[in-house]
């Protein structure tokens, strides 16, 4: 596929995903990871993690008064061992195998978001979810659904801001460890920088509309897209 067409598709996915993440608190990785898996799997997970840094900083600051700091602490504590497990998975897998892991992680995340029992954001649950998120986000870039499950019955501002804060801390940890392991390449950084404009546009649009949209239907649409994409990624070709 032509490189310009590839960029336009990825840029469009980035803008839409940034809007959705800003509006409902999850969705960015569920949309962008499968698209990158199809078109540029070599950019995973580094470019995705870099893009999520400014996005989650923005969402966290926007509703910072609602952050559950105790939950952030426990989740971040669990995140550290999970990050090393995710790195091990990334090191041992080929590009094709990683694509299938991205697909499987996406499908499992969607099914968990749809059918898992209610979590309460207490210390043990937060630490456990932190481990799971560390594994999946470091290996594939997808880590939102476990956090969304944990906070799904909390008020919208608390869900969005706390998840954004957890992501921000975790992404910094993952990027440091991935860079130390030699998994950080200039091309991945450049692509992330090229994709900043659609990211900013999508984030800004979410600020205007996040109080007005039907979050439940938008979430269902994100999960459906992620489920279909994940299944297709799992098909060997």
Phi and psi restraints in degrees (value plus and minus 20) as a CYANA .aco file:
   2 UNK   PHI     -77.3   -37.3
   2 UNK   PSI     117.9   157.9
   3 UNK   PHI     -81.5   -41.5
   3 UNK   PSI     -55.6   -15.6
   4 UNK   PHI     -86.6   -46.6
   4 UNK   PSI     -62.5   -22.5
   5 UNK   PHI     -82.4   -42.4
   5 UNK   PSI     -62.3   -22.3
   6 UNK   PHI     -78.9   -38.9
   6 UNK   PSI     -65.7   -25.7
   7 UNK   PHI     -83.4   -43.4
   7 UNK   PSI     -63.6   -23.6
   8 UNK   PHI     -81.2   -41.2
   8 UNK   PSI     -62.4   -22.4
   9 UNK   PHI     -84.4   -44.4
   9 UNK   PSI     -66.2   -26.2
  10 UNK   PHI     -86.1   -46.1
  10 UNK   PSI     -59.2   -19.2
  11 UNK   PHI     -84.0   -44.0
  11 UNK   PSI     -61.5   -21.5
  12 UNK   PHI     -83.9   -43.9
  12 UNK   PSI     -63.4   -23.4
  13 UNK   PHI     -82.5   -42.5
  13 UNK   PSI     -58.4   -18.4
  14 UNK   PHI     -84.7   -44.7
  14 UNK   PSI     -64.8   -24.8
  15 UNK   PHI     -83.9   -43.9
  15 UNK   PSI     -65.4   -25.4
  16 UNK   PHI     -83.8   -43.8
  16 UNK   PSI     -63.6   -23.6
  17 UNK   PHI     -86.3   -46.3
  17 UNK   PSI     -57.2   -17.2
  18 UNK   PHI     -84.8   -44.8
  18 UNK   PSI     -59.4   -19.4
  19 UNK   PHI     -81.6   -41.6
  19 UNK   PSI     -66.9   -26.9
  20 UNK   PHI     -86.7   -46.7
  20 UNK   PSI     -63.1   -23.1
  21 UNK   PHI     -80.6   -40.6
  21 UNK   PSI     -63.9   -23.9
  22 UNK   PHI     -85.9   -45.9
  22 UNK   PSI     -48.8    -8.8
  23 UNK   PHI    -102.9   -62.9
  23 UNK   PSI     -62.8   -22.8
  24 UNK   PHI    -139.8   -99.8
  24 UNK   PSI     -27.7    12.3
  25 UNK   PHI      80.2   120.2
  25 UNK   PSI     -39.3     0.7
  26 UNK   PHI    -157.9  -117.9
  26 UNK   PSI     152.2   192.2
  27 UNK   PHI     104.9   144.9
  27 UNK   PSI     -45.3    -5.3
  28 UNK   PHI     -81.6   -41.6
  28 UNK   PSI     -77.1   -37.1
  29 UNK   PHI     -87.5   -47.5
  29 UNK   PSI     -55.1   -15.1
  30 UNK   PHI     -81.4   -41.4
  30 UNK   PSI     -49.6    -9.6
  31 UNK   PHI    -110.6   -70.6
  31 UNK   PSI     -68.3   -28.3
  32 UNK   PHI     -95.3   -55.3
  32 UNK   PSI     -57.5   -17.5
  33 UNK   PHI     -80.1   -40.1
  33 UNK   PSI     -68.3   -28.3
  34 UNK   PHI     -83.2   -43.2
  34 UNK   PSI     -57.0   -17.0
  35 UNK   PHI     -83.4   -43.4
  35 UNK   PSI     -65.1   -25.1
  36 UNK   PHI     -84.7   -44.7
  36 UNK   PSI     -56.8   -16.8
  37 UNK   PHI     -81.0   -41.0
  37 UNK   PSI     -57.7   -17.7
  38 UNK   PHI     -90.2   -50.2
  38 UNK   PSI     -66.9   -26.9
  39 UNK   PHI    -120.6   -80.6
  39 UNK   PSI     -60.4   -20.4
  40 UNK   PHI    -164.6  -124.6
  40 UNK   PSI      50.4    90.4
  41 UNK   PHI     -82.6   -42.6
  41 UNK   PSI     -40.9    -0.9
  42 UNK   PHI     -86.1   -46.1
  42 UNK   PSI     -36.2     3.8
  43 UNK   PHI    -105.1   -65.1
  43 UNK   PSI     -31.8     8.2
  44 UNK   PHI    -106.0   -66.0
  44 UNK   PSI     123.2   163.2
  45 UNK   PHI    -114.4   -74.4
  45 UNK   PSI     -20.1    19.9
  46 UNK   PHI     -79.3   -39.3
  46 UNK   PSI     -73.5   -33.5
  47 UNK   PHI     -79.7   -39.7
  47 UNK   PSI     -58.8   -18.8
  48 UNK   PHI     -85.0   -45.0
  48 UNK   PSI     -64.0   -24.0
  49 UNK   PHI     -84.4   -44.4
  49 UNK   PSI     -60.4   -20.4
  50 UNK   PHI     -83.2   -43.2
  50 UNK   PSI     -64.7   -24.7
  51 UNK   PHI     -81.4   -41.4
  51 UNK   PSI     -53.3   -13.3
  52 UNK   PHI     -96.0   -56.0
  52 UNK   PSI     -35.8     4.2
  53 UNK   PHI     -81.7   -41.7
  53 UNK   PSI     -78.9   -38.9
  54 UNK   PHI     -86.1   -46.1
  54 UNK   PSI     -52.8   -12.8
  55 UNK   PHI     -82.4   -42.4
  55 UNK   PSI     -69.0   -29.0
  56 UNK   PHI     -93.9   -53.9
  56 UNK   PSI     -50.2   -10.2
  57 UNK   PHI     -81.7   -41.7
  57 UNK   PSI     -64.5   -24.5
  58 UNK   PHI     -83.2   -43.2
  58 UNK   PSI     -69.2   -29.2
  59 UNK   PHI     -84.5   -44.5
  59 UNK   PSI     -61.1   -21.1
  60 UNK   PHI     -83.9   -43.9
  60 UNK   PSI     -62.8   -22.8
  61 UNK   PHI     -89.3   -49.3
  61 UNK   PSI     -54.2   -14.2
  62 UNK   PHI     -80.6   -40.6
  62 UNK   PSI     -55.5   -15.5
  63 UNK   PHI    -148.7  -108.7
  63 UNK   PSI      22.0    62.0
  64 UNK   PHI     -83.0   -43.0
  64 UNK   PSI     -45.9    -5.9
  65 UNK   PHI     -84.9   -44.9
  65 UNK   PSI     -40.6    -0.6
  66 UNK   PHI    -116.7   -76.7
  66 UNK   PSI     -19.9    20.1
  67 UNK   PHI     -83.9   -43.9
  67 UNK   PSI     113.9   153.9
  68 UNK   PHI    -108.8   -68.8
  68 UNK   PSI      71.1   111.1
  69 UNK   PHI     -87.1   -47.1
  69 UNK   PSI     -53.4   -13.4
  70 UNK   PHI     -83.1   -43.1
  70 UNK   PSI     -64.3   -24.3
  71 UNK   PHI     -82.4   -42.4
  71 UNK   PSI     -61.5   -21.5
  72 UNK   PHI     -78.2   -38.2
  72 UNK   PSI     -62.4   -22.4
  73 UNK   PHI     -82.3   -42.3
  73 UNK   PSI     -67.1   -27.1
  74 UNK   PHI     -88.3   -48.3
  74 UNK   PSI     -59.8   -19.8
  75 UNK   PHI     -83.9   -43.9
  75 UNK   PSI     -62.9   -22.9
  76 UNK   PHI     -85.5   -45.5
  76 UNK   PSI     -55.1   -15.1
  77 UNK   PHI     -83.4   -43.4
  77 UNK   PSI     -63.4   -23.4
  78 UNK   PHI     -91.0   -51.0
  78 UNK   PSI     -46.1    -6.1
  79 UNK   PHI     -83.3   -43.3
  79 UNK   PSI     -55.7   -15.7
  80 UNK   PHI     -80.1   -40.1
  80 UNK   PSI     -74.5   -34.5
  81 UNK   PHI     -82.9   -42.9
  81 UNK   PSI     -55.0   -15.0
  82 UNK   PHI     -82.7   -42.7
  82 UNK   PSI     -52.7   -12.7
  83 UNK   PHI     -83.9   -43.9
  83 UNK   PSI     -60.9   -20.9
  84 UNK   PHI     -88.0   -48.0
  84 UNK   PSI     -55.6   -15.6
  85 UNK   PHI     -86.0   -46.0
  85 UNK   PSI     -61.7   -21.7
  86 UNK   PHI     -81.8   -41.8
  86 UNK   PSI     -60.0   -20.0
  87 UNK   PHI     -82.4   -42.4
  87 UNK   PSI     -62.6   -22.6
  88 UNK   PHI     -80.0   -40.0
  88 UNK   PSI     -62.6   -22.6
  89 UNK   PHI     -81.5   -41.5
  89 UNK   PSI     -63.3   -23.3
  90 UNK   PHI     -83.6   -43.6
  90 UNK   PSI     -57.7   -17.7
  91 UNK   PHI     -89.9   -49.9
  91 UNK   PSI     -58.4   -18.4
  92 UNK   PHI    -107.1   -67.1
  92 UNK   PSI     -31.9     8.1
  93 UNK   PHI    -116.5   -76.5
  93 UNK   PSI     126.1   166.1
  94 UNK   PHI     -98.3   -58.3
  94 UNK   PSI     151.8   191.8
  95 UNK   PHI     -80.8   -40.8
  95 UNK   PSI     -62.7   -22.7
  96 UNK   PHI     -85.2   -45.2
  96 UNK   PSI     -62.2   -22.2
  97 UNK   PHI     -85.9   -45.9
  97 UNK   PSI     -57.8   -17.8
  98 UNK   PHI     -83.3   -43.3
  98 UNK   PSI     -59.4   -19.4
  99 UNK   PHI     -77.6   -37.6
  99 UNK   PSI     -63.6   -23.6
 100 UNK   PHI     -87.5   -47.5
 100 UNK   PSI     -55.1   -15.1
 101 UNK   PHI     -87.3   -47.3
 101 UNK   PSI     -60.7   -20.7
 102 UNK   PHI     -79.0   -39.0
 102 UNK   PSI     -66.5   -26.5
 103 UNK   PHI     -81.3   -41.3
 103 UNK   PSI     -67.3   -27.3
 104 UNK   PHI     -84.6   -44.6
 104 UNK   PSI     -61.7   -21.7
 105 UNK   PHI     -82.5   -42.5
 105 UNK   PSI     -59.6   -19.6
 106 UNK   PHI     -84.4   -44.4
 106 UNK   PSI     -66.7   -26.7
 107 UNK   PHI     -83.1   -43.1
 107 UNK   PSI     -65.4   -25.4
 108 UNK   PHI     -81.9   -41.9
 108 UNK   PSI     -61.3   -21.3
 109 UNK   PHI     -82.0   -42.0
 109 UNK   PSI     -62.0   -22.0
 110 UNK   PHI     -85.4   -45.4
 110 UNK   PSI     -67.0   -27.0
 111 UNK   PHI     -82.0   -42.0
 111 UNK   PSI     -58.2   -18.2
 112 UNK   PHI     -84.4   -44.4
 112 UNK   PSI     -62.2   -22.2
 113 UNK   PHI     -83.4   -43.4
 113 UNK   PSI     -50.3   -10.3
 114 UNK   PHI    -106.1   -66.1
 114 UNK   PSI     -57.0   -17.0
 115 UNK   PHI    -142.2  -102.2
 115 UNK   PSI     -30.6     9.4
 116 UNK   PHI     -88.1   -48.1
 116 UNK   PSI     130.6   170.6
 117 UNK   PHI     -87.4   -47.4
 117 UNK   PSI     145.1   185.1
 118 UNK   PHI     -88.9   -48.9
 118 UNK   PSI     111.9   151.9
 119 UNK   PHI    -116.8   -76.8
 119 UNK   PSI     130.8   170.8
 120 UNK   PHI    -131.2   -91.2
 120 UNK   PSI     115.2   155.2
 121 UNK   PHI     -95.1   -55.1
 121 UNK   PSI      47.3    87.3
 122 UNK   PHI    -125.6   -85.6
 122 UNK   PSI     152.0   192.0
 123 UNK   PHI     -74.4   -34.4
 123 UNK   PSI     -71.0   -31.0
 124 UNK   PHI     -84.0   -44.0
 124 UNK   PSI     -65.1   -25.1
 125 UNK   PHI     -84.5   -44.5
 125 UNK   PSI     -59.9   -19.9
 126 UNK   PHI     -82.7   -42.7
 126 UNK   PSI     -65.1   -25.1
 127 UNK   PHI     -84.9   -44.9
 127 UNK   PSI     -61.4   -21.4
 128 UNK   PHI     -83.5   -43.5
 128 UNK   PSI     -65.0   -25.0
 129 UNK   PHI     -83.9   -43.9
 129 UNK   PSI     -54.9   -14.9
 130 UNK   PHI     -80.2   -40.2
 130 UNK   PSI     -62.2   -22.2
 131 UNK   PHI     -81.4   -41.4
 131 UNK   PSI     -68.4   -28.4
 132 UNK   PHI     -81.1   -41.1
 132 UNK   PSI     -65.3   -25.3
 133 UNK   PHI     -83.4   -43.4
 133 UNK   PSI     -60.0   -20.0
 134 UNK   PHI     -79.7   -39.7
 134 UNK   PSI     -62.1   -22.1
 135 UNK   PHI     -85.1   -45.1
 135 UNK   PSI     -74.7   -34.7
 136 UNK   PHI     -92.1   -52.1
 136 UNK   PSI     -58.3   -18.3
 137 UNK   PHI     -94.3   -54.3
 137 UNK   PSI     -55.6   -15.6
 138 UNK   PHI     -88.5   -48.5
 138 UNK   PSI     -58.7   -18.7
 139 UNK   PHI     -98.9   -58.9
 139 UNK   PSI     -56.7   -16.7
 140 UNK   PHI    -148.9  -108.9
 140 UNK   PSI     -36.3     3.7
 141 UNK   PHI      71.5   111.5
 141 UNK   PSI     -28.0    12.0
 142 UNK   PHI    -120.1   -80.1
 142 UNK   PSI      96.8   136.8
 143 UNK   PHI    -165.6  -125.6
 143 UNK   PSI     -19.9    20.1
 144 UNK   PHI     -92.9   -52.9
 144 UNK   PSI     -64.0   -24.0
 145 UNK   PHI     -75.8   -35.8
 145 UNK   PSI     -60.9   -20.9
 146 UNK   PHI     -79.9   -39.9
 146 UNK   PSI     -58.9   -18.9
 147 UNK   PHI     -88.0   -48.0
 147 UNK   PSI     -59.2   -19.2
 148 UNK   PHI     -83.9   -43.9
 148 UNK   PSI     -58.5   -18.5
 149 UNK   PHI     -80.8   -40.8
 149 UNK   PSI     -62.4   -22.4
 150 UNK   PHI     -81.5   -41.5
 150 UNK   PSI     -57.5   -17.5
 151 UNK   PHI    -131.7   -91.7
 151 UNK   PSI      -5.7    34.3
 152 UNK   PHI     -84.7   -44.7
 152 UNK   PSI     -41.7    -1.7
 153 UNK   PHI    -125.1   -85.1
 153 UNK   PSI      -7.6    32.4
 154 UNK   PHI    -112.7   -72.7
 154 UNK   PSI     143.3   183.3
 155 UNK   PHI     -78.4   -38.4
 155 UNK   PSI     129.2   169.2
 156 UNK   PHI     -71.4   -31.4
 156 UNK   PSI     -68.4   -28.4
 157 UNK   PHI     -80.1   -40.1
 157 UNK   PSI     -58.5   -18.5
 158 UNK   PHI     -87.5   -47.5
 158 UNK   PSI     -62.8   -22.8
 159 UNK   PHI     -79.6   -39.6
 159 UNK   PSI     -73.1   -33.1
 160 UNK   PHI     -83.1   -43.1
 160 UNK   PSI     -67.7   -27.7
 161 UNK   PHI     -92.0   -52.0
 161 UNK   PSI     -59.1   -19.1
 162 UNK   PHI     -89.7   -49.7
 162 UNK   PSI     -64.0   -24.0
 163 UNK   PHI     -81.5   -41.5
 163 UNK   PSI     -62.1   -22.1
 164 UNK   PHI     -81.6   -41.6
 164 UNK   PSI     -62.2   -22.2
 165 UNK   PHI     -85.7   -45.7
 165 UNK   PSI     -62.8   -22.8
 166 UNK   PHI     -81.5   -41.5
 166 UNK   PSI     -63.6   -23.6
 167 UNK   PHI     -79.3   -39.3
 167 UNK   PSI     -66.0   -26.0
 168 UNK   PHI     -79.3   -39.3
 168 UNK   PSI     -68.7   -28.7
 169 UNK   PHI     -82.1   -42.1
 169 UNK   PSI     -66.8   -26.8
 170 UNK   PHI     -86.0   -46.0
 170 UNK   PSI     -57.9   -17.9
 171 UNK   PHI     -87.0   -47.0
 171 UNK   PSI     -57.2   -17.2
 172 UNK   PHI     -83.1   -43.1
 172 UNK   PSI     -65.0   -25.0
 173 UNK   PHI     -80.3   -40.3
 173 UNK   PSI     -68.1   -28.1
 174 UNK   PHI     -82.0   -42.0
 174 UNK   PSI     -63.7   -23.7
 175 UNK   PHI     -85.5   -45.5
 175 UNK   PSI     -59.5   -19.5
 176 UNK   PHI     -82.6   -42.6
 176 UNK   PSI     -66.0   -26.0
 177 UNK   PHI     -89.0   -49.0
 177 UNK   PSI     -60.1   -20.1
 178 UNK   PHI     -85.5   -45.5
 178 UNK   PSI     -58.8   -18.8
 179 UNK   PHI     -85.1   -45.1
 179 UNK   PSI     -61.6   -21.6
 180 UNK   PHI     -84.2   -44.2
 180 UNK   PSI     -48.0    -8.0
 181 UNK   PHI    -108.2   -68.2
 181 UNK   PSI     -17.4    22.6
 182 UNK   PHI      59.7    99.7
 182 UNK   PSI       1.3    41.3
 183 UNK   PHI    -117.4   -77.4
 183 UNK   PSI     -15.9    24.1
 184 UNK   PHI    -121.8   -81.8
 184 UNK   PSI      99.8   139.8
 185 UNK   PHI    -145.4  -105.4
 185 UNK   PSI     132.0   172.0
 186 UNK   PHI     -78.9   -38.9
 186 UNK   PSI     -59.6   -19.6
 187 UNK   PHI     -79.8   -39.8
 187 UNK   PSI     -57.4   -17.4
 188 UNK   PHI     -86.7   -46.7
 188 UNK   PSI     -60.4   -20.4
 189 UNK   PHI     -85.6   -45.6
 189 UNK   PSI     -63.2   -23.2
 190 UNK   PHI     -82.9   -42.9
 190 UNK   PSI     -62.6   -22.6
 191 UNK   PHI     -82.1   -42.1
 191 UNK   PSI     -60.4   -20.4
 192 UNK   PHI     -82.3   -42.3
 192 UNK   PSI     -60.5   -20.5
 193 UNK   PHI     -86.6   -46.6
 193 UNK   PSI     -59.9   -19.9
 194 UNK   PHI     -83.0   -43.0
 194 UNK   PSI     -49.9    -9.9
 195 UNK   PHI    -110.2   -70.2
 195 UNK   PSI     -18.6    21.4
 196 UNK   PHI     -82.4   -42.4
 196 UNK   PSI     -62.2   -22.2
 197 UNK   PHI     -76.6   -36.6
 197 UNK   PSI     -70.6   -30.6
 198 UNK   PHI     -84.3   -44.3
 198 UNK   PSI     -51.1   -11.1
 199 UNK   PHI     -82.2   -42.2
 199 UNK   PSI     -65.0   -25.0
 200 UNK   PHI     -85.5   -45.5
 200 UNK   PSI     -62.4   -22.4
 201 UNK   PHI     -82.5   -42.5
 201 UNK   PSI     -66.5   -26.5
 202 UNK   PHI     -83.4   -43.4
 202 UNK   PSI     -60.1   -20.1
 203 UNK   PHI     -84.8   -44.8
 203 UNK   PSI     -64.3   -24.3
 204 UNK   PHI     -83.1   -43.1
 204 UNK   PSI     -59.2   -19.2
 205 UNK   PHI     -84.2   -44.2
 205 UNK   PSI     -55.8   -15.8
 206 UNK   PHI     -86.7   -46.7
 206 UNK   PSI     -50.4   -10.4
 207 UNK   PHI     -83.6   -43.6
 207 UNK   PSI     -56.8   -16.8
 208 UNK   PHI     -94.9   -54.9
 208 UNK   PSI     -52.5   -12.5
 209 UNK   PHI    -132.9   -92.9
 209 UNK   PSI     -27.1    12.9
 210 UNK   PHI     -86.9   -46.9
 210 UNK   PSI     -37.3     2.7
 211 UNK   PHI    -106.3   -66.3
 211 UNK   PSI     -33.5     6.5
 212 UNK   PHI    -127.9   -87.9
 212 UNK   PSI     -43.5    -3.5
 213 UNK   PHI     -97.9   -57.9
 213 UNK   PSI     140.3   180.3
 214 UNK   PHI    -103.1   -63.1
 214 UNK   PSI      74.4   114.4
 215 UNK   PHI     -82.0   -42.0
 215 UNK   PSI     -54.7   -14.7
 216 UNK   PHI     -84.6   -44.6
 216 UNK   PSI     -66.1   -26.1
 217 UNK   PHI     -88.6   -48.6
 217 UNK   PSI     -58.2   -18.2
 218 UNK   PHI     -83.4   -43.4
 218 UNK   PSI     -62.1   -22.1
 219 UNK   PHI     -81.8   -41.8
 219 UNK   PSI     -62.1   -22.1
 220 UNK   PHI     -82.3   -42.3
 220 UNK   PSI     -59.4   -19.4
 221 UNK   PHI     -84.6   -44.6
 221 UNK   PSI     -62.1   -22.1
 222 UNK   PHI     -80.9   -40.9
 222 UNK   PSI     -65.6   -25.6
 223 UNK   PHI     -85.4   -45.4
 223 UNK   PSI     -57.8   -17.8
 224 UNK   PHI     -85.1   -45.1
 224 UNK   PSI     -66.0   -26.0
 225 UNK   PHI     -79.6   -39.6
 225 UNK   PSI     -65.9   -25.9
 226 UNK   PHI     -84.2   -44.2
 226 UNK   PSI     -59.5   -19.5
 227 UNK   PHI     -82.7   -42.7
 227 UNK   PSI     -68.3   -28.3
 228 UNK   PHI     -83.0   -43.0
 228 UNK   PSI     -65.7   -25.7
 229 UNK   PHI     -81.7   -41.7
 229 UNK   PSI     -63.3   -23.3
 230 UNK   PHI     -83.7   -43.7
 230 UNK   PSI     -61.5   -21.5
 231 UNK   PHI     -82.4   -42.4
 231 UNK   PSI     -64.4   -24.4
 232 UNK   PHI     -84.1   -44.1
 232 UNK   PSI     -59.9   -19.9
 233 UNK   PHI     -82.6   -42.6
 233 UNK   PSI     -50.3   -10.3
 234 UNK   PHI     -94.8   -54.8
 234 UNK   PSI     -35.6     4.4
 235 UNK   PHI     -98.0   -58.0
 235 UNK   PSI      99.4   139.4
 236 UNK   PHI     -87.2   -47.2
 236 UNK   PSI     123.6   163.6
